Amino acid sequence: MIYSPQISWLPKLLKSAFLLLALGQLWSCTDAQDGANLTSHTPTMSTEDNALAGLHLASARLHAPAPGQPVSAGYFTLMNHGVEAVTLVGVESTQAKVQMHTTRTEGAGTSMRPLEKVTIEPDQQTVFRPGGHHLMIRDIDQAAFTSSYLSVELVFADDSRLPAALEIVPMGEWMQGSPVDHSMH
């Protein structure tokens, strides 16, 4: 590297830019201050729930079903900031029937198949999104629509459970936009 007095400020600028980028990443994992609910609120974990304490659920949402349809889809990003791998084996709700599915390309088309488990290694994430892993949600209780949230529990292989809520996004909104991208976590 050639040192020039004219660019002696460059290392300080790069350090400041890195710090701002790091702070931006941390801020994006918390609730936005403008009222947008991008992060699912979970209760405080005890030390017994060590593996769950490192989990962060973001952009948890349910696309409201089309009029007259009993089925819709749910999506989220589950990040594992912990030191142990966790295996998601299901999602349950007292307000609806929920199944984990995945979409696969087969020949000239695609098909949906039940998804039995997803393992998330430390410092990794899994994204449930259209065209990939997703939740199939049917027979949604009308009380969920009144509150705009579907209460769920993420169930893990060790029988631990993470309570969460999927924001119900009206059909007109989910057809026009896309959720916040957390792929850089």
N, C-alpha and C positions, 0 to 999 in steps of 0.2 A: 504494500500500500504506500502510495506516495503521499507525503505530508505536505500540505501547503497552508500557509497562514491564512489564505483567503477562505478556506473551508474548515477552520478549526472549530467552528460551531456545529459541524455535522454530527460528531458523536453525541453531543448533548441533545440535538434534535432527534436523533434516532432513539436515544434512551427515553425521551419524553413521549415519542410516538408509541413506543412499545408499552410504556406504562398506561397510556390512554387506551390502547387496544386491549390490554389485560383488564383494565377497569370496565371497559365496555362489555367484555365477555362475562364478567362477574355480574354486572348489572342486568344483562339479558336473561340471567337465570333467576331473577327475582321478579316480583310483580311490578309491572309498569306503573308509573305514577299517574298515568292519564286515565286509569280506570279499566283498562283492558286486562282481562283475566287470562294471562298466558301460562300461569303456573298453578297446578292443582295444590290446594292447601291440604297438608297432611298434619296429623297430630304430632306432638313432640314424642320422640322415640326414647325408650329406656335403653340402658346399656345392654340389656338382653337382646334388643333388636338391632344389634350392631350392623348386620348386613343391610337392613332396611334403612338405617340412618344415612347411608351414603346414596340413597336413591333420590332422584329428582324427576318428577313427572311434569312435562311441559306440553302446552298446546293440546290438552285433553278436551276432545269435543265429539259430539254426536251430531251428525247431519240429520236434521229433522226429516222424517219420511215424507215422500210425496203424498198428496191428499189421497186417502183411501187405501194406502199401502201399509201393511203391518210391519214391514222390515226396513231397516236403514243400516247405516254403517257408522262405526266409531273409530277415531284415530287419536294417536298421541305419540310423544317421544318419551322414552324411559331411559334416563341416563344413570349410569352406575359410577358415582364418584368415590365409592368405597374401595376396600382392599381385597374383597372376596367376590368371586363370581356369584351371581344369583340366577335362578332359573324360574321364569314365569311359567306357570302351568295352567292358568285360567283367570278369568275375570267373572265375577258374580255380582248380581244385583237383586234386591228384593223388589225392584220396580220394573224389571224387564227380564227377558231371557237373553243371555249373552253367550256367544261362542267366539273363540279365536279362530280365524281363518287365514289362509294365504292364497294368493293368486299365482297360478303357474301357467307358463306358456307350453302348450301341447299341440304339436303339429302346426296347423294354420290358425289356431284359436287359443283361447285361455280358458282355464277352469278354476273354480274355487275348491279348496280342500280344507278339512279341519286341520288346525295347527295344535299339536299336543303340547309343545313347550318351546320356549325361547330362552337361551342362556345369554346373559349379558356379562361379559368379562369386566374386570376393574378398568375404569377410565374409558369405557366403551358405552355405546347406546344402541337401542333398537328403535326403529321408527315404524309405527303402524300408519300406513298411508294408502291412498287410493292406488290400486294396481299392485300392491304388495301385501304384507301382513296387515290385517284389519280386524275389527270386531264386527260380527253380524249381530244386530240387536233387533229383537222382535217383541211385539206385544208390550209396548211401553205404557206404563201406568200414566194416566192423565195428570196425576199430581206432579209428575216430573215436568210436564210442559208448563204447568202453572208456576213452578219455581225456576224454570229455565235450566235446570241441572238434573242429570241422572246420577244418583248415588251408586257407586260401584266399589268393589274391593278387588284389588289385584292379589291373586293367590300364588304363592311361591312353593317350590318343591319341598321346603322344610316346614310346610304348613303355616308359615307366617303370612300375614295379610296386611296390605297397605290400603287403607281407606282413601278414596278419591272421589272426584265428581267430574263428570263429562259435561261441559257446557253444551246446551242444545242450541245449535246454530240454525236459524230459519232457512228454509230452502232457497229463498231469494238471495240470501247472503252467501251461502256456501257455493252456489252456482257461479258467483261472480268473482270470488277472491280466493287467495291461498293463504294458509297459516304462516306464522313466523317460522323461518328456517333456523333450526338449532343444530345444523349439521356440523358446525365448527366447534362444538363442545368437545 
